[in-house]
Amino acid sequence: MKELESSIQFLPGVGPKRAELISKELGISTFGELLRFYPHRYIDRSSFTRICDIRSGDAYVQLRARVQSQEAGAKKLSVMLSDGSGIIEAVFFKGTKWVAEKLTVGSEWIFFGRPQEFNGRFNLVHPEIDSPDRALSQGSGRLTGIYPSTEKLRNSGITGRMMNRMLSTALNACMPEIEETLPEYVLHEKGLCGLRDALRNIHFPKDQAALADATRRLKFEELFYLQLSLLKQRYIRSHGSRGILMPKVGDAFNRCFESLPFPLTGAQKRVIREIRDDMKSGHQMNRLLQGDVGSGKTMVAVLSALIAVGNGYQACIMAPTEVLAQQHFRNISKYLSDTGVKVALLTGSSRAAERREIHAGLEDGSIGIIVGTHALIEDNVRFRGLGLAIIDEQHRFGVEQRSKLWAKGAGELPPHVLVMTATPIPRTLAMTLYGDLDVSVIDEMPPGRKPVNTIHATDGKRLRLNAFLKSQIALGRQVFVVYPLIFESEKMDYKNLEMGYEQMASDFPFPDYKLAIVHGKQSNEEKNFNMKAFSEGRADILVATSVIEVGVDVPNASVMVIESAERFGLSQLHQLRGRVGRGSEQSYCVLMTGPKLSRESKQRIELMCRTENGFELAEEDMKMRGPGDLEGTQQSGLPVSLSIASLARDGKLLSEARAYADRILNLDPGLSAPENELLRRELRKDCYAVRDFSKIS
């Protein structure tokens, strides 16, 4: 494996300094890593454009033209080119002396670059230059890969052409060493080309068909090993990990179920059955519960907690904020009023005497269900027998924090785990982020909920909006107003909370209107005081940042105004909209934007007005923004980094790869058969060491 591990500094034109920069900017240090760095698009260099046919919007053009004249200025070199159909200017700001010597008047060259319009005429700034003979010998008459780059790399002379040269040298040097990474039977059954052909044709495609074959092979390999790794973990856990056996439901469950003021939806019943099957299986449950805002996840959590209580164990429900924990506590206390099960609330604000009482109740088992925040994972919180841990909005808790809860299980066996999220996750992302969990989805809304009327408005309609808000308040309703920023930013002229609050106070003066304000920079006491004033109806308008996105339940709030809505992603807009429409009255969500919107922002706003389906919105959000941004993380937030496949675009191939990986593991769970030795070896590599997002450990 000598060549594959060689440092890229030994490639012609690279050297130690450039190698260090490439390593820093792209994470590439060796020939082998370079070969797995793929183009993100291709340009067809097989044809020429006539100068007279150049149009605005052309990404790149390739011209065969003669130099007509040169003019050297203080800072630039201007070269006029003609191909008989027209004249175009080529402009150079760097290396002008070298270019002037090369492009003599009358000489013919091939120019490749991006056309720009300047003073009504097209020009080419720093086009690539090739002699016709050299271009033909290097095979530029074919598809050319364009690689991801950075400004620092370009400024250091590491151009697209140089990347192509580096890859050509590395590929030729490493070709004899490249070993196949998929078993022969996989290549045969899935109709995939070999790795050597794939790497050759991904960088230097023979034609479109060869590129398509190479792309499919490399994408399939990446997604297949990702899913094989996740499913293997899941198989080991579901068959190897013992869990607390909970065979019955118990009286408390039945009493709660029978006294519900509303029937459960079919989706809620299905999910409770899935959870119940896990808890009586003798294996530890690790289940993700996805449900749109208002779909009834809390009710499922309560009934699941009562199964644990009915089997002699305790349950805890951990929420990311005090506001959400208090809300869960209020709702759960109502549901449990006829069951005789004691429920308690533990947060950072709990007083010392209260804490002592709760700690004692958890240790002697008299408290059946505890609702809380991070306070639940403090060392002095001990359970008599924790059988079920429910984590709400699980991505908001760090792994270390969650592992402390895991360690509080009953005896040697870990608690069953149910993680819940109201952020709809696209199926392809859920398969990857939570690929080794069992996933339940509540895809049905409770009857009687009216759709939220979503409207797009610009600042020009501010007076009409204010009149509408006043009419809603006169009817006894309440209003949310959400801003993307807390303090004014010089770089962004978006509405911000500080100025917005002052404007609202002026438009809705005291004492006729009462305003409350909530944002992340406030202390917990301030936040809770203002939030409580709003939820108890003492304030008509709550001005807030997106801190209220998760879990705030005020059934009387009928209007959500989102300022600078173009600043928010689709999933976040949907979460915010979910704060209204919780009562029986018609609710409204007003998306306020500036008059000029980018194409993508316009798309997002139109989609929000068109549908309330969170899963549809999440799929679209991922296509627009990429998978990394969905939960506030970049691509690095994924369990493995994907080099060529895309969760947004390759959903069908991901499903195919997962089904195939599942089939292989069903036949050979340990991958111990001789034909799977290669799979076993590949899975041991660092790049397939998938971080386990599922467990609390």
N, C-alpha and C positions, 0 to 999 in steps of 0.2 A: 504493500500500500504506500510505496514511497512517494510517487508523484502526487497522488491525491492529497497527501499531507504536506506537500511543499508549500512554503510561504509565497504569497502572491508578489512579494517584493522581487522575486527572481523572474517575473514576467517582463518582457522587453518594454522599456519606457516607464516602469513603475518605480522600483527602488524603495528604500526604507521609509522615506518621508511620505510618499504617496500611499504606500501600503498601510502606514499608520492611520492616515486620513480615511482611507477606504474602510478600514476596520472600525474606526470610530463612527463613521457616517452610515455604513451599511451592514456592519457586523460580519464582514467577510475577511478571513485571514488566510485561508488555504485554497489551493486549486479546487479541492473537492467542494468546499463551500461556494466557490464561484460558480461551479457547474450547476448547483442547485439554486442559483439566483436567476430567476426567469424574466424574460421580457414581459412588460405589461400591455404592450400592443405591438403591431407590426405595420411597416410601411411597404407598399408594393413599389420596388425600384425597377420594375421591368419595363415601365413605359415612360415617355417624355411628354411634358406639357408644352404646347406652343405659347409663347409670351402673350399673344393676342387672346388666348383662351383663359388666362388667369382670372379668377373671380374672387371677390371678398368671401371669406368663409372657407377657402381652401386651406386645409391644415398644413400641407406641405406640397411643394412642387419640385419636379426634377426637369432641368432645362439642359439642352445641348446648344451652346451659344458661343459666338466669337466676341473677343474683346474689341470694342470700338474705340474707347478712349479712357484715359486715367486722369484724375485730378486729385492731387494731394493737398489737404488743408492742414491747419495746425493740429487738429485733434482727430481727423478722419481721412480715409482714402475713399474716393468715389470712383467706381468703375462702371462704365456704360457697356451693356451687353446687348447683342442682337442675334436673333435666329432667323431673320428674313421675314418673320410675321409681325415683329414689333421690337421695341427697345425697352429695357428695364435697367434700373440702377442697382448695383451691388455695393453695400456700404460696409467698411471695415474700420473698427476703432482700435483693435489690438493687432500686433504683428504686422503693421502696415508696410514696413520696409520689405519684409519677406514676401508678402502678397504682391507688392508692386513689381518686384523682380521676377516673380513667377508669371503674373498675368500681363504678358507683353501684348501690345496692340497687334491684332490680327491672329493671335493664337486661339485655338478652340479648346473648350473645357466643358466638363459636366458640372453643373451647379445644383446643389440640393439644399432647400431651406424653406422657411415659413414666409409667405408673402405678407407684407404689411402695407397699409395705405398711408401715404404721407402727402399732404397738399394735393389730394385728388389723383395721385399716381402711385403705382405699386413699386416697392423696392424689396430687396432681400438683405437682411442685416446678418453679417457673418455667415454666409452660406458655406456648406462643405464643398470643397473643390476636388475634382478628380480629373485626370487625363482620360480621354475615351479609351485608350488602350489598357490602362491600369484598371479602370472600372470593369471592363469586360473580363480581364484575367482574374479579378477578385470575385467575380460572380455577383456584381451589384444588380444584375438584371433579375433579381428575385426578391422574395420577402425579407425585409431587414428588421431585426428585433430592436425595439426601443425600450431601454431599461430604466427603472426608477432611479432618480438622481437627486442631488441637492445642489443648492447654490454654491456651497463650499467646494464641492467636487468639480463643478463646471469652472469655477474661478481658478482651480488648480490645474486646468487643462485636461481633466478626465472627462472627455467628451463621449458622445454616443459612439463615434467611430472608434475611439480608443477602447471602449468596453467591448466592442465587437472583435477588435484585434486580440485583446486579452483572452477572450473566451475561445477564439479560434486556436490560439497557442495552447491554452490549458486543455482544451478538448482533445487535440491531437496527442499531447503528452500523456494524458490519462486514459485514453481509449483502451489500451491493452489491459489496464488494471480494473476497469469497471466491471463489477460483479452483479449478477441479477439479484434483485431484492424481493421478487415474488416467485413462489413455487411454479414449476412448469404447468401443473394442473390448473392453477388460477389463470395464468396467461391464456391457456387453451379454452377453458370454460367461459371466460369473460371476453375472449377475442381481443386480447391486448398485445401491442407490439412489445419487443424486448427493451430493456433499459438503455442499451447503447444507442439503438435507433431513436428512442424517445428523446434522449439528451441531445443527440446530433440534430434532430429535426425541430426541437423546441427553440434552439438557438439559431440554427441555419436551415430553415425549412426548404425542402426540395420543391414543394408546391403546397397548395392549400390542403390537399387530402393528407399529405404527410404531416402537416402541422396539426390537423384535427386529430389524427391517430396519436401523435405524441402528447397532445394536451389531454386527451381522454385518459391515456395510460397514467400520466403523472398525477392528474387529479384523483383518479380512482385509487391509486396507491396511497395517497395522502389521507383521503377520507376513510379508506378501508382500514388502515392501521390505527387511525384515531378511534374508530368505532370498535375495532377488535380489542384495543386496550381497555376502553370503557366497559364493554360487555363482559370481558374476562373478569374485571374487578367486581362487576355486578354478580356474575355467576358464582365467584368465590364467596362473596358476602351472603347471597341468598341460600347457598348450599352449605356454607361452612359456619356462619355466625349463628350461635344460638340466641334466641330472644325470649323475653318473658312471655309465658303462655297465658293468654287471656281468653278462655273458652266461652264465657257467658257475657251477657250484656248487663244484667242486674236490674233491680227495681228502680233505681234513680233514673236510669236511661229511659225505661218504659214510662215512668211518671212524667218526665220532661217531654217526651215525644207525644204523649197523649194530651198534654195540656197546651201544646203550641197553638197560638192564636191564628196560625195560617198553615196550609198544607205545604210540605216540602215539594220542591220541583223534582221531576224525574232525574235530573242531573245530580241533585243533592243526594237523592236516595242511592243512585248508582255509586257515587263516590264513597258514601258511608259503608256500603257493602264491600267495596274494595279495601277500605281501611280495616273493617272488621275481619275480613279474610286474612289480612296480614297479621293482625294482632292475635289471632288464634292459631297461626301456622307453626308456632314454635321457633320461628326465625325472626330476627330483628327487623322491624319495619323501617325503611328509609324511603319516604314518599314525598314527592313534590305535589302540592295542590295549587293549581292555577285557576283563578277565577276572576272574571272582570269585576270592576268596581260595582258593588251592590248586588253581586250574584248570590250572596248568602254563604260565604266561607266561614264567618264567625259561628253560624249555627252548626255547620259541620264540625268545627273545632270543639264546640261545647259537647255535642253528642259523642265525639271521639274521646274527650276527656272523661265523660261519664262511663264509657266502657272500661277505662282504666280503674275508675273508682269502684265500679261494680265488681271488679276482680280483686279488690283489696289493695289497690295501689293509688298513688297520687299522680296528679298531672300539673304541669306548669305551662303557662302561655307567656312567651317573652316577646315584647313589642319594642320597636326602636325608639319611641318617644313617650314621654309622660302623658301627653295629650291622648295618644292612641291607647296606652295602657289603661288610663282612667275610663276611656270610652268603652273598651272591652269589658272592664270590671262592671260598669253600670249595666251594660246589656246582658252579661252573663248572670249577674245577680238576679235580674228579672226572670231569666229563663229557669233559674234554679230555685225559685221561691217555693215551689211545691215539692222539692225533692229531698230536703233535709241535708243536702250536701253543703258544707261550709266552704265559702270562697273568700279569699283575702287579696289585698292589693299591696304590693311592695315596690316603692320607687325611691329615687334619691330624696324626695321630699318627705318621705314617711318619718314621723317623729320617733325619738328614741324609745319611749314607752310602748308605742305602737309596734315598733320593730321587735322589741323583746317578746311581746305577746305573739307576734307572727312566727318568730324563730321557734318558740316553744311549741306552737301549734303544728308547725311542719315536722318537728322532731318527734312529737308524740302521735302524729298521724291524724289529729282532729281536724286539720285543714285538708280538705280533699283536693281543691283546685287553687293554685296561686297564680295571679296575674301580675306581671311586673316588667320592669325595664332591665338594664344592666345590673341593677341591684340584686337580681336573682343569682348572679354568678359570684357574688362576694363569698370569700372563704367561710365566713361564719353562718352562711345559709346552708343548713343540712336537712335532708329529707328522711322520713322514716322509710319510705319506699317509693322512689320516683319511678313510675312505669311508663310515662309518656311525656315527651318534651315537644311542645308546639312552638315553632319560631315563625313570627309574622314578618314579612318583608325581609327574608333571610339574607339578602345580599347586603343589607346595611350593617350586619355584624361581622367582625373580623374572626378569622379561624381560631385564634387564641382564646378570644372571649367565649366562643361556642364550645371549645373543648372543655372548659371548666364546667359547663352545664352537663356535658356528656359524663364527666367523672362523678356526678352526683346520683348515678343510677342505683337501683335496688340491688344490694349484694354484689355478686360478680357480674351479673348480666347488665348490659347497657339498656337504657330506656328505648322504647320505640320512638321514632322521630318523624314528625310531620312538619315540613317546611311549607309556608304559604306565601304566595305573592299575588298582588293585585295588578302587577305589571304584566300585561299579556306578552308572553314570549313566543316569537315565531317558532313553529314546530322544528325547523332545522337548527335553530339556536338552542332550543331546549334539549334536543338530541345530543348536543355537544357540551353545553354548559352543565347539564344535569343528566348526561347520557347513561350513568349507571344507577340512576334512581328509577323507581316506578313512578310514572307521572299520571296524575288524575286531573281532569279538566272539568270545571263546572261551566258548561257552554250554553246555559239556559238562564234567562232572567226570571225572577219571581213575577207572578201575574200582577197586573194592576199598576206597574210602574210606567208612567208616561214618558215617551221619548223627550230628551232635552232639545228644545228648539235652538239650533246653533246658527248664529248670524255673524257675517263679516262686515265690519264698519271701519271707516277711516276717520281721522281727526276732524274732518269737515262736518261730521255728524254728531259732534260732541254735545251740542245743545239738545238735540233730539234724544240722545242717550240719557242725559241728565233728567230730562222731563219724564222719560220712561222709568228710570230708577225711582224717582219721587212718587210716581203713580203706584209702583210695586210696594214701596214702603208704606204708602197710605192704605194699602190693602192689608197691612200687618206683616208683610214679608221682609226678609233680610237679604243683604247683598254682599258678595265677596268681590274685592277688587285686587287683582294680583299683578305685581310688577317684577320684571326680571332682575333688577339691580337694587341694591340698598342705597348706595351713595352715588352721586354724579360722577361719571367717568369722562375724562377728557376725550378718550378715543371713541366713545360710543355716545351717540345722541339719543339713545333710547330713553323712554320714560323711566324715571327711577322713583323709588319709594319715597325718598325725602321730599322731593318737589311734588310728587303725586299726592302725598298726604296733605300738604299745604293747600294744593289746588282743590282737593276734595273738601277740606274744612271750609274753604271759601265758598264753594258751590253748594255745600250742604251745612249751613251754619247751625251752631249750637244755640238755643236748646231744642230747636225743632228736630234736629237730627243728631244722633249720638254716634261717634266714630271710635273704633278701637284699632290698634296697630300691632302687628306681630311680625317679627323677623329674626333671623338667626343670630344677630349680634346682641339680642336682649338676654338678660339672665332668665333662668327657668321660672323664677317667681313672676317676673314681668310678663313673660310669655303666657304662663298659665292664667294669670289674672285677666289679661286682655282676652284670651281665648274663652275663658269662662264667662266673661261679660257678654261675649257674642253668643255663645252656645245657650246661655240662659235667657237671651232675648233682651238684655239691658243695652246692647249696642245695635244700631240698625245696619251699619256698614263695617265690615272688617277689611282694612287695607293691609296687605301682606305680601311677602315674597313667596316663592314656591315652597317654603317651609311647610305650608298647609296642604301640600300635595297628598301626603299619606294620611289616610284615616280619619280626618275630621268629619264628624257626623252631626250636621245641624239640619234636621228635616224642614225647618221653617225657612231656610235660605233658598230662594227661588231664582236668584240671578248670579251668574259668575261672569265678571268682566275681566278679560285677560289683556293687559296693556302690552304693547310691542309683542304681539303673539308670534310674529315671525322669528323671535329670538328662541322660541321653545321648539323642541322636537315633538313629533306626533304623539309619542307615548306619553310625554309629560303633559301635553295639552289635554290628552284624553283622561289622564289621572286627575287633572285639575277640574275638568268638566264633571267628573264623577262626584265632586263635592256637592253638586246640586241635583235635583230630581229625586231626592230621597223621601219627599213627602207626597201628598196626594195631589198637590197643585201643579199646574203647568210651570215648567222651569225653563230658563233661558241661559245660553252661554254666548257672550258677545266677544268676538275676537277683534280687538282693535289693532290696526297696523298703520304704518306710514303709507303715503299714497303710492310710492314706488317700491315694488317688490321684485326680488329675483324670481327667476322661473321656478326654482325649487320651492321657495317660500310660498309662491302662489299655489303651487301644486298641493302643498301641505294644508294650506288654509281651505282650499276647495274640497279636499278629501275629508277634513274635519266637519265641514258643513254637510257633506253628503252621507256619512255613515257614523253609527255609534258602535259598530262592531270593533272591539279592542284588538282582536286577533288580526283582522284585516288591516287595521291601522299599523299594527306592529310589523307585519310583513312588509308593508309599503315603506315604513320608517327604515327598516333594515336595508331595503333596496336603495333608498335615497342616501342614507348616512353611513352604511356599512355596519356590520354586526358589533364592532367594538364600542360604539357610542351608546348602545341601547340602555345599558345600565350604568351610564356615566363612566365607562372605562374605554380605553382605546383597544385596538386589536390585541394588545398584550394581556387584556383581561380575559381572553379565552384560555381554556386549559392547555392548548398547544398553539404554537404560531403556525398559521397556514401559509405556505409559500406560493401556491398556485391556485388552489381551490378557493371558492368563495361561498360562504354560507348563504349569502343573499341570492346568488345566481345558480348555484349548483345543488339545489334542494333535491332534485330528482336523482342525481348521481349519489348524493349522500344517503338517500333512502335505499338505493340499490346496494351500496357498499355495506350499509348496516345489516340489511337482510342477508347478504352473503356471509358477512362475519358471524352473524347469529347462527346460520346454517352450519358453518365450520365448527363452531364451539359446541353445538348440539351433538355433532358426531364425535368430536374429540375435545372435551372441556379443558384438558390440561395441555393441549397441543403437543402431545407426546408421540404421536404417530411419526414414522420416519419422513413421510412426505411433508410434515408440518415443521420440521426442524428449522427451516429457514424463517418461518413466521416467528418461532420462539426466539431465534437469534435477533431478528429485527426489533421485536418488542422490547428487548433488553437495552436498546440504544436510548440515549438521553432524550432524543427528540420525540420519543413516544412515551416518555414518563409523564403521563397525564396527571395534572394536579387534580385531586379529588375534591370537586366542588360540593359533593352531596352530603358527606357526613359532617357531623359537628366536630369530628376529631381534627 
